[in-house]
Amino acid sequence: MRHDDRRFLAGPNRFGSGPVAALRVAVEAGEDPAAVAARLADAVRSVCAARGFPATETTATVRPGPRTVSVGISCPNRARAALLLQWLGTELGFEDPDPEGTMGAWDAAGDEPEGPAPAPVPTVAVTGTNGKSTTTRLLARILRAAGRHPGVTTSDGVWVGERQVLAGDYTGPQGATRALAEPGLDVAVLEVARGGLLLKGLGVPSVDVGVVTNVAADHLGLDGVETLEELVLVKGIVPRSVRPGGVAVLNAVDPALAVLRAQTEERVALFARDPMAPTILAHRASGGDAVVVRDETIVALRGNDETPLLAVAEVPIALGGVAVHNVENALAAAAAALALGIAPEAVAAGLRAFRPTPEDNPGRLNVFAHAGRTVIVDFAHNPAGLAALLDLARALADRQNGQATGHASGQVLAVIGTAGDRRDEDIAALGEIAARRAAAVFIKKTIQYTRGREYAAMLALYRAGIARGGQDPSTTPVVPDEVSGLRAALAASRPGDVIAVMCQEQRRELWALLEGEEAHDGVGGE
């Protein structure tokens, strides 16, 4: 084995609810992961025994994976964690003994716990692979419709009410701390990303409502998370952190979340489009809460009681119901709002007010009409996100062309690309999905987010996927950036076509191109 990472996790984390000293080691070629895990556990016991720590004082949790093994050791603060990790590194042969790392230093560090302060207001945490930004923003809009003054963190910044406090990605503990310190808020909605949970822990010790939108294969192979099951464990930090009397809001039909639905100790509210899903029926039979779609209407369920909220057609981001993933995001936001005690009328008002525009939902399913084409700019960055995006593009092409002309549907064109730290199979899958679902594919070069990978290697993977999808990769255009990709797709398209752009780097430039004289918010109100 070799050292891979070490850190102090102050907030709730994948090892437990309290602060831990975390060490990750890499399993080297020829090593058995189970044997590495056993050796790591033995090293922890040896370090603790040598220093007289009682078993009740320092506990360790080992998380073995196929390529890495992690251990979290309960530890009250950062200073003691540094000493404990140094001793463990010495025990494992990673480093020489440090003469400063004495029991005197341990005693001097004290046992004062170091961790996030309790939230001063009711708090919702929203996580998931896809949809967490949109769900967070939807919930914030509902809360404002109810007359509340929410503090909100997203991958775009920190807001209090409608005032932006910080710009940037604040989906980790820093964003939570800043939002909760702002005066005037009476509720908080925190978007919580995988990276923050793994590298620092949750930014609050507990939440009133914890939402998991879905979990799909993304970021695997990073930060010691190798499998979907391990990723579910990470996302599950949020529902496990729901305080007594709080509510966990979970996707009822995502098979990856079955373990969370079964293991969550606090009250659970489910959401699903299908009111007859077995999980919904069983949950309802036990008196549980859920939000579903029945007869094209969003309905809140509690046992045998049903409360219609609004028609799906009244939810702008649902695009008349064809934006299936945004219907699910609306259900999740509604369930979270109801769990907070928000009135059904305010839930409906908030969902009606939120549009698929750069102003309301920047970078997420922004829909434009441009020169007779429909263009969708979306942050899709993984196979599940691209599949949903292209399914929506196909549905829009079918619906809009039939409504406008009665003629055959237009074509779907796709501009694809993602960050370089994704697994080979995930990058190739983007090419395959695009080739199967789009008539024309444009590969855009990744500029900011290569993350250590040569672009030539990414291009080869996209092309391999495109070949598997049934198109000739030698004829697939490669463009230098997202704006060039959109321009190329516009030039290759005809009126009635739908262009879907995976956009992670140049969304403002794309908006500027699309918001010219011929551009307007195309179908958001339908």
Secondary structure by P-SEA (a helix, b strand, c coil): ccccbbbbbcccccccccccbbbbbbbcccccaaaaaaaaaaaaaaaaaaaccccccbbbbbbbcccbbbbbcccccaaaaaaaaaaaaaaaccccccccccaaaaaaaccccccccccccbbbbbbcccaaaaaaaaaaaaaaaaccccccccccbbbcccccccccccccaaaaaaaaacccccbbbbbccaaaaaccccccccccbbbbcccccccccccccccaaaaaaaaacccccccccbbbbbccccccaaaaaaccccbbbbbbcccccaaaaaaaaacccbbbbccccbbbbcccbbbbccccccccccccccaaaaaaaaaaaaaaaaaacccaaaaaaaaaaccccccccccccbbbbcccbbbbbcccccaaaaaaaaaaaaaaaaaaaaacccccbbbbbbbccccccccaaaaaaaaaaaaacccbbbbbbbccccccccaaaaaaaaaaaaaaaccccccccccccaaaaaaaaaaaccccbbbbbbccccaaaaaaaaaccccccccccc
